[in-house]
Amino acid sequence: MVGPMSDAERRAGSQRLAVGFITLVGASAGIMALSGGATFVQAAAVTGAGLALGGALIWWLRWIS
């Protein structure tokens, strides 16, 4: 039988989910830029901006909860 999650397991799972979400937002921004005809440098800049915005969104979601 499986018992309840410990606090450490809950924090680790939350951290993995946050990292995955930030990566998804950043990667999708870069892919959208490339599909729109951006150069590699532009796509890299947009990916970085997407990662930053994803991090800001995670911070905001944790702040309001």
Summary of the structure (lengths in Angstrom):
residues: 65
radius of gyration: 15.8
end to end distance: 30.8
largest distance: 53.2
contacts: 152
relative contact order: 0.14
helix: 83%
strand: 0%
